[in-house]
Amino acid sequence: MTGTGIIEAEDLRKTFGSISAVDGIRFSVRKGEVFGFLGPNGAGKTTTMKMIACVSPRTGGSLSILGMDPDTDPAGIKQRLGVVPQETNLDPDFTCYGNLFTYARYFDIPAEDAHTRAEALLEFVQLSEKRDVTVEKLSGGMKRRLILARALVNSPDLLILDEPTIGLDPQARHLIWEKLKALQAQGNTIVMTTHYLDEAYRLCDRLVIMDNGKILVEGTPAELVKEHVGHEIVEVEKSPEVLACLTGLQIPFEVTGDTILVATESSRDIARLLLDRCRPEKVLTRPATLEDVFLKLTGRNLRE
Amino acid sequence: MAHLFSIPPVTRRAWKVWHRNLTVFTRTWQVNFFPPLVEALLYLFAIGLGIGSYIKEIGGIPYVNFIAPAILAIAVMNSAFFECTYGSYVRMYYQKSFDAMIATPLSIEDVIAGELLWGATRSVIYVVIMLPVLAVFGVISLPLSLLAIPFAFLGGLMFAGIAMCFTAISPGIDTLNYPSFLFITPMSLFSGTFFPITLLPILLQYFALALLPLTHLVAIMRMITLPSLSGTILLHMGWIVIITTVFCIVSINLMRRRLIV
């Protein structure tokens, strides 16, 4: 392997029996960037995260994290990783402070140091008031914040976040975003998965969209939107007349449920054309988003 | 199959898991220190003095003195076994503590080894609390009975290893009830605990010696508390060391198979 990135993956594979969860993916994460993995459920994101976190051995291909191989030096890698798992696994036998302090011990951090860091991190995630509260008494948002603090306890060189804001209300999500942006500004390298495309758009410098264990596209959020959808979207209520009209005008469109979507460089022109020629019920113009790219590439079928 | 018996790469980090459990234990020490005291007293009064007033003595030994080492051995078995079945299962499955730990430099082998060491430590703590009670009642000899403490660790590690194998293959927490009442409960009755093993039919005696780990621990404890030391203590120790080694190794490998996919 020749790459110099924080993570270098080449033809990375993971199979469970006859199922290919990750089917030969290649990516490289550079120092200081926020790199996102997007994809529907079962796309292979979490499996990829687990291979990076050295808790699930790969089936094939090569993987290098911080210049080390997870197969031969897992402890060396994990010493420098911070992991926010999808599932909340805080230790219910301890308080907020106790969780951070105990976790620091797993990294061989001396007690005095562990104490200082635990206090500073509680401050950072705004949980100092809850210092001596057992984790069961925390709200969902507080638990996620504490997990983020726990992931930072060893001052990691690489942060792995598997759906860091899953199940949170907008306030709690914004607070997590704020903290992640602060970490990003400090030059941390972050790899994350998310189902929230606005989150990915805000936070990620680069991202990949995965489906069925493969990477479909890679790029910056803005590039991907521009390349795969265009600048703007015109939404029109579906009716036979409008459909016929669009076909007649030879304008490419996509139908989802009751809505017709037209991707365009100039929504004004298309909207005007539609209003003049097709007499639609309702017309809405909006900027194209990552969600449009996502749905275009991975389809609209519901996943398990 | 072969790699079930391969030596797992356990490091010193296992003690960090042990330390974590110790911290939780000592935080609630009032709750944890009470049961051994009560249990010792219950056995002494109910079986020792109750049944003992009819039986008086077995083979020239006062009945209470006969069962005192069994009380210790059963305590060793129960504390390690239940810690590494229900206790470990809760930490593994419900609290996801093992998942959190293996995201740090700890490996799954370290985590399970730490759990086993902790199970054995529970046995030691239990015995350390029970010994003074038994000593006050004058049913054990001193200072030789202090050897019960290191033997509690060895015996505890054996039952921890056996327990962890069940934990590793148990589909749910409820199925852990099977080893508890099909293995542990009968064993606490038929291992030379409350009556000499020689009262059993000869085939059952062989069965107990070959397959019931508690038999060997009771025999050792009895030799040091009566005391009635003999060379056979080495045979019992040898049996326990072999079984402990095998089950601890297999349990770690089974757990790896269960948790690392």
Chai-1 contact restraints between the chains, C-beta under 6 A:
chainA,res_idxA,chainB,res_idxB,connection_type,confidence,min_distance_angstrom,max_distance_angstrom,comment,restraint_id
A,A53,B,A103,contact,1.0,0.0,6.0,A-B,restraint_1
A,V55,B,I102,contact,1.0,0.0,6.0,A-B,restraint_2
A,A75,B,P105,contact,1.0,0.0,6.0,A-B,restraint_3
A,K78,B,T104,contact,1.0,0.0,6.0,A-B,restraint_4
A,K78,B,P105,contact,1.0,0.0,6.0,A-B,restraint_5
A,Q79,B,P105,contact,1.0,0.0,6.0,A-B,restraint_6
A,V83,B,A103,contact,1.0,0.0,6.0,A-B,restraint_7
A,N89,B,K96,contact,1.0,0.0,6.0,A-B,restraint_8
A,N89,B,D99,contact,1.0,0.0,6.0,A-B,restraint_9
A,N89,B,A100,contact,1.0,0.0,6.0,A-B,restraint_10
A,D91,B,S97,contact,1.0,0.0,6.0,A-B,restraint_11
A,P92,B,Q95,contact,1.0,0.0,6.0,A-B,restraint_12
A,D93,B,V24,contact,1.0,0.0,6.0,A-B,restraint_13
A,T102,B,R20,contact,1.0,0.0,6.0,A-B,restraint_14
A,R105,B,K16,contact,1.0,0.0,6.0,A-B,restraint_15
A,Y106,B,K16,contact,1.0,0.0,6.0,A-B,restraint_16
A,Y106,B,T104,contact,1.0,0.0,6.0,A-B,restraint_17
A,Y106,B,L106,contact,1.0,0.0,6.0,A-B,restraint_18
A,F107,B,T104,contact,1.0,0.0,6.0,A-B,restraint_19
